[in-house]
Amino acid sequence: MNVRSFFVAEFVVWGLCIGMFFFFAGCQNRGAQDNRMENTGSNDLSIDANLVFFYYRDLAAAQDFYEHILGLERVLDYGFATIHRVSGTVYLGLVDETQGMHRASEPKSVTLSFVTNEIDEWYNYLKEQDVPLRGEVKNAERHATRGFVAYDPEGYYLEFETFLDDPENTLLLDRLKDKKSVFPPVGLSNRPQNLGILANVIWLYYRDIPAAERFFRRHLGAGLCVKQAFAGVYSSSPTGFVGLVDESQGLHRFTDTKAVNVAFISERVNDWYRRFVDAGLSIREDLADSASYPVRAFVALDPAGYFLEFNRFLDHPLNRKIRSYLGVK
């Protein structure tokens, strides 16, 4: 297996807490509350962490931005890709486009949300750092959040937001009430020590929202935490969530190709593979150990063509730090 298919071009992380049930964990399946959404989620397999991979022409510039401006800790380095801890069970992978599964020129049909209790402080800090911003920090008009959007060096959207105390957000806030924010390593970045990241939402964009919802509920055991007018937030790992957005009303439109891989880390990657194969789902890369790196993984496709990676980081010195955060012995 070459580098391109290894990581399955880049495997990896979303979570911390083995035994927490993948998307179902922590939030009730909406089917129990709303008869418009069937309760078909399964919670018998676990996801330990979430990871999203972004693809760059200038990998060094992206690493400098995320480490020194956003203050994210590097927890794994494979040369062509690095992985950075964002919140308790969410990670971000930065990939050299020449060795990854996507090119930087593909549409960036994804938004990475940073859920924080220090929303106005984050806005002021990023403005002082001359990070490009899409607008001012403000309360949303159509849902109970306050936030703003920034751009990374190659144009990926980074949404900083807080979910306000509102009945719409009850399930999500209850899930997060005992979670601790992650703060930057001391002395390694410009980010002030009081700016935390509590959780993350990976926003994905669909033409057919019902089909996307059925897929995540039936095959990933997804539990709905927040229902907005044009989007739903589904639980994944303890601090990781996936947002399914109606592309006609979101920050991005649907695209056939997408410069992103959405990854799930699980010690039970073999069982996830069997589940997907038995269900007849589309598999892009079969389950295998990489010949180049200590990772076991496979890649599937969701109904809109998003690449979904399932990864297990093997016991190896290169993986020591990430396995420590994952609580893997």
C-alpha positions in Angstrom: 0.0 0.0 0.0 1.5 3.4 -1.0 1.5 6.6 1.0 -1.5 7.8 -1.0 -3.7 4.9 0.0 -2.1 4.4 3.4 -3.6 6.9 5.7 -6.1 5.9 3.6 -4.4 8.8 2.5 -4.7 10.0 6.0 -6.4 8.2 8.7 -7.5 9.4 12.0 -9.0 10.7 15.1 -12.2 11.8 16.6 -12.6 11.1 20.2 -11.3 10.0 23.6 -13.5 7.7 25.6 -13.6 4.2 24.4 -17.0 2.7 25.1 -18.7 6.1 24.3 -21.1 5.2 21.5 -20.4 6.8 18.2 -22.9 9.3 16.9 -25.6 7.9 19.3 -23.7 8.7 22.5 -25.0 11.4 24.7 -27.8 12.8 22.6 -31.2 11.1 22.3 -32.2 9.8 18.9 -34.7 12.3 17.7 -37.0 9.5 16.6 -37.9 9.0 20.2 -39.2 12.6 20.3 -40.2 13.4 16.8 -42.2 10.9 14.7 -40.8 12.5 11.6 -37.5 10.8 12.2 -37.3 7.1 12.6 -35.4 5.6 15.5 -33.2 3.2 13.6 -29.8 4.2 15.0 -27.5 1.4 16.3 -25.2 2.1 19.3 -23.3 -1.2 19.5 -20.1 0.1 18.0 -17.9 2.8 19.4 -16.1 5.8 18.0 -13.2 7.0 20.1 -12.5 10.3 18.3 -13.2 12.4 15.3 -10.8 13.8 12.7 -11.2 16.0 9.6 -8.5 16.2 7.0 -7.8 19.4 5.0 -5.5 19.5 1.9 -2.9 22.2 1.2 -0.5 23.4 -1.5 1.6 25.0 1.2 1.6 22.6 4.1 4.2 24.5 6.1 2.1 27.7 6.0 -1.0 25.8 7.2 0.9 24.2 10.0 2.2 27.6 11.1 -1.3 29.0 11.1 -2.9 26.2 13.1 0.0 25.8 15.6 1.0 29.4 16.2 -2.2 31.4 15.6 -4.9 28.9 16.6 -2.6 27.2 19.2 -3.4 23.6 18.3 -1.0 21.0 19.6 0.7 18.7 17.1 0.1 15.1 18.2 1.3 13.1 15.2 3.7 13.8 12.3 4.0 11.4 9.3 5.9 14.0 7.2 3.3 14.5 4.4 0.6 15.0 7.1 0.3 16.2 10.6 -2.5 15.8 13.1 -3.5 18.4 15.7 -5.7 18.2 18.8 -8.6 20.7 18.6 -10.9 19.7 21.5 -11.1 16.8 23.8 -12.0 14.2 21.2 -11.6 16.1 17.9 -8.5 16.3 15.7 -7.5 18.2 12.5 -5.2 16.6 9.9 -3.2 18.9 7.6 -2.2 17.1 4.4 0.2 17.8 1.5 -2.1 17.7 -1.5 0.5 16.0 -3.6 0.4 12.9 -1.4 -3.2 12.9 -0.2 -6.6 11.7 -1.4 -7.7 15.2 -2.6 -6.2 18.2 -4.3 -6.3 21.7 -2.8 -8.0 23.0 -5.9 -11.2 20.9 -5.2 -14.1 22.7 -3.7 -13.8 23.2 0.1 -17.3 22.0 0.8 -16.9 21.8 4.6 -16.9 24.1 7.6 -15.0 23.3 10.8 -16.8 24.8 13.8 -15.0 25.6 17.0 -17.5 25.6 19.9 -16.2 27.9 22.6 -17.4 29.8 25.8 -15.1 32.7 24.9 -16.7 33.7 21.6 -16.1 37.5 21.7 -12.6 37.0 23.0 -11.8 34.7 20.1 -13.1 37.3 17.7 -11.0 40.1 19.1 -7.9 37.9 19.2 -8.2 36.7 15.5 -8.9 40.3 14.4 -5.7 41.4 16.2 -3.8 38.6 14.4 -5.1 39.9 11.0 -6.8 36.6 10.3 -9.3 37.2 7.4 -12.9 37.3 8.8 -16.2 36.9 6.9 -18.1 39.3 9.2 -18.5 40.5 12.7 -19.3 38.4 15.7 -23.1 38.4 16.2 -26.1 36.4 17.2 -27.6 34.3 14.4 -31.1 35.2 13.2 -32.4 31.7 12.4 -31.0 29.6 15.3 -29.8 30.1 18.8 -26.0 30.6 18.3 -23.6 33.5 18.5 -20.5 33.4 16.3 -18.4 34.4 13.3 -16.5 32.8 10.4 -12.8 33.1 9.7 -10.7 31.8 6.8 -7.6 29.7 7.1 -4.5 30.4 4.8 -6.0 28.5 1.8 -9.7 29.4 2.3 -11.2 26.7 4.5 -14.1 28.1 6.5 -13.6 28.1 10.3 -16.7 28.9 12.3 -16.4 30.0 15.9 -19.6 29.7 17.8 -21.3 29.3 21.1 -24.7 27.6 21.4 -26.9 29.8 23.5 -29.1 28.8 26.4 -32.3 28.0 24.4 -34.7 25.0 24.2 -33.3 24.3 20.7 -29.9 23.5 22.2 -31.0 21.6 25.4 -29.7 18.2 24.3 -26.4 19.5 23.1 -25.8 21.7 26.1 -26.6 18.8 28.4 -24.1 16.6 26.6 -21.4 19.3 27.0 -22.0 20.4 30.5 -19.3 18.1 32.1 -16.8 18.5 29.2 -13.7 20.6 29.7 -12.3 23.1 27.2 -8.9 22.5 25.7 -6.5 25.4 26.0 -3.2 26.0 24.1 0.1 24.5 25.2 2.0 27.0 27.3 4.5 29.2 25.4 4.1 27.6 21.9 1.7 30.0 20.2 0.2 33.5 20.2 -3.1 32.3 21.4 -4.0 33.6 24.9 -4.2 30.9 27.6 -7.8 31.9 28.4 -9.2 31.0 25.0 -10.6 27.5 25.0 -12.2 25.1 22.6 -15.0 23.0 24.1 -16.2 21.0 21.1 -16.3 20.9 17.3 -18.9 20.5 14.6 -18.0 19.3 11.1 -20.6 20.9 8.8 -21.3 19.0 5.6 -23.5 20.1 2.7 -26.2 18.1 1.0 -28.9 18.3 -1.7 -30.9 15.5 -0.1 -31.0 16.0 3.6 -33.4 13.1 4.3 -31.1 10.7 2.6 -28.1 12.0 4.6 -30.1 11.7 7.9 -31.1 8.1 7.1 -27.5 7.2 6.3 -26.1 8.6 9.6 -28.9 7.2 11.7 -29.1 3.7 10.2 -25.4 3.0 9.5 -23.6 5.2 12.1 -26.1 5.1 14.9 -26.4 8.9 14.8 -28.3 10.8 17.5 -29.8 14.2 16.8 -28.7 16.9 19.3 -29.9 20.1 17.6 -32.5 20.6 14.9 -32.2 24.0 13.2 -34.3 25.3 10.3 -32.0 24.0 7.6 -29.5 21.8 9.5 -29.1 19.1 12.1 -26.3 18.5 14.6 -25.6 14.8 15.3 -23.5 13.4 18.1 -20.3 11.5 17.4 -17.5 11.3 20.0 -17.8 13.1 23.4 -16.8 16.5 22.0 -17.3 15.8 18.3 -20.4 16.4 16.2 -21.4 16.2 12.5 -23.7 18.9 11.1 -25.9 18.0 8.0 -26.7 21.2 6.1 -29.2 21.9 3.4 -26.8 23.2 0.7 -29.4 25.7 -0.6 -29.2 27.6 2.7 -25.8 26.9 4.1 -22.3 28.6 3.8 -21.5 26.2 0.9 -23.3 24.6 -2.0 -23.2 20.9 -2.9 -20.2 19.9 -5.0 -19.4 16.5 -6.5 -15.7 16.7 -5.4 -14.7 17.9 -1.9 -11.3 18.7 -0.5 -12.0 17.0 2.8 -12.0 13.6 4.4 -14.2 12.9 7.5 -12.5 10.4 9.7 -13.6 8.3 12.7 -11.1 6.6 15.1 -12.2 3.3 16.6 -10.4 0.3 18.1 -13.2 -1.7 16.5 -12.4 -0.7 12.9 -12.7 -4.4 11.8 -16.3 -4.4 13.0 -17.1 -1.1 11.3 -15.8 -2.5 8.1 -18.0 -5.6 8.3 -21.0 -3.5 9.1 -20.5 -1.3 6.0 -19.8 -4.3 3.8 -22.8 -6.3 5.1 -25.0 -3.3 4.5 -23.9 -3.1 0.9 -22.5 0.5 1.3 -19.9 2.0 -1.1 -16.3 1.2 -0.1 -13.6 3.2 -1.8 -10.6 1.6 0.0 -10.8 -1.9 1.6 -9.7 -2.5 5.1 -5.9 -3.0 5.4 -2.8 -2.2 7.4 -0.7 0.5 5.8 2.6 -0.7 4.4 4.2 2.6 5.3 2.6 3.8 8.5 1.2 2.2 11.7 -2.5 2.6 10.9 -5.2 0.2 10.0 -8.2 1.7 8.0 -10.7 1.7 5.3 -12.6 4.5 3.4 -16.3 4.5 2.5 -18.5 7.0 0.8 -21.6 8.7 2.1 -24.7 9.5 -0.1 -23.2 12.8 -1.2 -19.8 11.4 -2.0 -18.0 12.6 1.2 -15.0 10.3 2.0 -15.5 8.6 5.4 -12.4 7.1 6.9 -12.4 4.6 9.8 -9.0 4.3 11.4 -7.2 2.5 14.2 -3.8 3.8 15.3 -1.5 0.9 16.0 0.9 0.6 18.9 4.0 2.4 17.5 6.3 5.2 18.7 5.0 7.5 15.9 1.5 7.1 17.4 2.4 7.4 21.1 1.1 10.9 21.8 -2.2 10.4 19.9 -2.8 7.0 21.5 -2.2 8.6 24.9 -4.9 11.2 24.3 -7.2 8.5 23.0 -6.7 6.5 26.2 -5.5 3.5 24.3 -3.1 1.2 26.2 
